[in-house]
Structures are given as C-alpha cells and as structure tokens.
Amino acid sequence: LLVSKDLGKHLLEVEDLLQKHGLLEADISAQTERVQALNAAALKFSELEGYQPCDPQIICNRVNHVQTCLEELGELAGKRRKELEESRQLWAFFQEMEEAEAWIREKEQILASKTCGRDLSSVLTLTNKHKSMLGELGSRRALLHQTMKRGEQILAKKCFSPSGIQEKMREVCLRWKKLEEVTGLHQQRLQEALNFFQFSAETDDLVAWLQDTYRIVSSDDFGHDDYSTQALLRKHRAVVEEVEKHRAAVLALRKQLALLAPEHRQGVDVQIRVVEVEQLYGEVAEVAVLRQQWLQDALAVYRMFSEVHACEVWVDEKEQWLERMEVPEELDEVEVVQHRFESLDQEMNSVMGRILDVNQVVQQLVDGGHPSSEEVRSCQDHLNSRWNRVVELVERKKGQLSSVLKIQNYLLEC
C-alpha cells in the first residue's frame, strides 16, 4: 500500500487516497506501540543469566530487524503522505484553474450578450452592473494571482511534469488578458453610450426650455396701462437674460457633438437635432428682441396717453376759464387780468414743451410702424387742435385786453 504509485487522477480521488492513508498511518502508529512492547519483552530474554532458551544474539538481531522494518514502514508512510499532498496541491491547482476558466467563460458570455442600453436610464443601470462586475474582476484577479503563485511553487519542486502546468497557466493567462480587454472595450462602449444619452437628454431639456420660452416671448399680451406694461417689461427683461445665459449652452452643442463616438456623432438624427436647437434658439432670441421693442412701444403709447390726458385736463380747465372770462373795463381789474395772463404764458410754455414731447414720441411710433399708429396719430391731432384753440382764445383775449388798455391809457392822457 505504501509503495503504490497511484497518486490520484483528480482532486476528489487524491482526497480519498489521503483519507485512506491517514487510516493506514493510524494503524502503523498503533502497531508501533505493540512492536515496541514486544521488542522490550524479547530483549529481556537476551539478558537472562544461567539458562537461556535462545541465543541472545538471535534475539537482538530479531528485535533490530523488526525495529528496522518498522522504521522503514514509517519512512515509506511519510514519503507516501508527502507525495499525496503534493498531488493534492497539483490537482487543487488544476481545479482552481478550471474554476477560473469557467468564471472567465461565464463573464465572456455575459459581455458578448450585453447591449449598451436604449436610453439614459438603462445605460445607468448597465453601468452600475458593470461596476459590480469590475469589483468581481478585481477579487478574481487576486485569487488567480495566488493560484499562479502556487503553480510556480509546484514547478519549482519539480515533482511533476512541467508541460501540463505551464500550458494551463499560459492558456488561462491568455484568456484572462482577453477578458480584461473585452471588459475594457465594453466599459468604453458604455461610457460612449452614456455620453450620447446624456447629450441627448440635455439637448431635449434645452429644446423643452426653448419651446416654453418661445411661447412666453411670442405672447401678444402687452399690458393695458402704464403699470401692467412696466411689470411685463421687467419680466421680459429677466427672460431675455435667461435666453442670453443659454447662448453658451447652444454654442457648446457642436463641441459636445464632436466629442461623441463616431457611431453616435455621425448619425443624421443627432446632427439634425443640433441644427434644430440652433435654429430654435435663433428664433427665440429674435422674437425676444421684437417683444421687448413692442413692450417698450406699448409703454411709450400708454405714457403718451397719460401725458395727453394731463395736457387735455389743463386745456379743458384753461379753455373753460377763457370762454367764461369777460374783459373788464376798469383799469385795476384789467391789470389783475393782465397778471393772470402773464402766469398763463409761463404755464403755456411748460405745457407746450410737454406737447412737443408727445408729438416727438408719436412721430417715432409712426415711423417705427407701431400697430396703433392711427390711434396715436388721431390722439395727437385731437390734442394739437385743442391746443391751437386755446392759443387762439388766449390771443383773442389778449387782443381784447390790449384794446381795453389802449382806451384806458387814452382816457388817462386826456
């Protein structure tokens, strides 16, 4: 049993042989105690004085022979255990290498069947799974490194033929290297897909924002008075600032597109999408400028109407006063009226300046093609006509007052 050359053909068989060898070693250990007891008893016969049933030398030779056989048996058992343990190391090495190959094949199949996702959510899910697999790859790399180290130790002992061990190590190393290359390529494809779908998502968000902003800047609500139009103008200026802030994002689309993988950036759909975003941004910016001008024009109209109203209130007041006023015949009263006209001249100069401003604003609105040009022009004409009437009344009253003063002066001279 101890000189058997059967060292097992796989790990389970070696384990079974080791278990049997352990039983044999236990039996040898038990027999060792028995042999030592028998040898001790036999040696007593070699030490007898007087009658000796057997030659003491024969007894000693016999004891030495049995002891030598027992020692040889122990040496054979130790040698057999060493060989079996080395065989176990060898087959454990092959089994670990086979497990590593099986794991590599499994991961190769997974990587071969994996897609890169259809949208941002699926790509993120696949990326997280790939990160988990990279963790497994790291752990398996450490185990494989330990197994390779044990293979080198087996080769260093030169107990077995090195060809099978070296071939297995070379084969697994090549497959592992290929797996790492495939893993790296898949990670690169995932990153490229992630970049593309992030680009698409950001582009979609930008398009949605531009569409919402276009609805805002293309509104036909210009307010109904000075206050509401000013509020709309303030809001619109804030929108214009946001449009300007998004200019950089739109201009960066081309650079971001150039950084995508060729299979993504060369797609017709994505290139058309970028052009659509640029065109939409141009329309939003253009309409925003027009709406700001329209709001400013509307504000100018409402302020003009307010100014016209103020001027007409003054005109109404002075027109009624002039129509009711009777030129007095007494000199004292004439001088009082004359002082009033002097104050009136100062007021008229001030109001005339305001009316000139109104006329200038009206002319700017008309020249700019304002949609309310006819209404504005009509309002201007009405104000100017009333102003001219007041001027005529003032001149007439001044003429009457001048005639009265001449008569009074003539009478005083007489």
Buried (B, 14 or more C-beta within 10 A) or exposed (E): EBEEEEBBEEBEBBBEBBEEBEEBBEEBEEEBEEBEEEBEEBBEBBEEEEEEEEEEEEBBEBBEEBBEEBEEBBEBBEEBBEBBEBBBBBBBBBBBBEBBBEBBEEBBEEBEEBEBBEEBEBBBEBBEEBEEBEEEBEEBEEEBEEBBEBBEEBBEEEBBEBEEBEEBBEEBEEBBEEBEEBBEEBBEBBBBBBBBBBBBEBBEEBBEBBEEBBEBBEEEEBBEEBEBBBEBBEEBEEBBEEBEEBEEBBEEBEEBBEEBBEEBBEBEEBEEBBEEBBEBBEBBBEBBEEBBEBBBBBBBBBBBBEBBEEBBEBBEEBBEBBEEBEBBEEBEEBBEBBEEBEEBEEEBEEBEEBBEEBBEBBEEBBEEEBEBBEEBBEBBEEBBEBBEEBEEBBEEBBEBBEEBBEEBEEEEEE
